[in-house]
Amino acid sequence: MIRDIGRLRTDDALAVIVPELRSAEPRYRAAACFGVAERATAGADVSREIRARLASRLDPSEPEEVRFACAFALSRTTTSGELDELRSEVVALGGAVADPSPAVRFYAYRALGRTAASDLD
């Protein structure tokens, strides 16, 4: 259900999704990541703050389902800004390209590829 709420492009939907990124349950954290991906795929903007939260869930201590969902979500967002603002996101994605899961690695590379080259100069 959390994932489906992401298809709504309202701030009210985001108010339901974002708190689930901190849930104690991995399946809810993963669903929240997929909810953010749904919003991004639908063309809604995803803030730097939310992208940073997704990036923090790429940590190796997270279950694979959460790392996969967050890498997938980040691969659907558009990243722009100065490198200093993106540093934590880029560092997290850089670590995720060495993840044991091929799916996490794939989407981490894809997310890095969506970062404008001028941002990384």
Secondary structure, DSSP 8 states (H G I E B T S, - for coil): -HHHHTTS-SHHHHHHHHHHTT-SSHHHHHHHHHHHHHHHHTT----HHHHHHHHHTTSTTS-HHHHHHHHHHHHHS-B-S-HHHHHHHHHHHHHHTT-S-HHHHHHHHHHHHTB-HHHH-
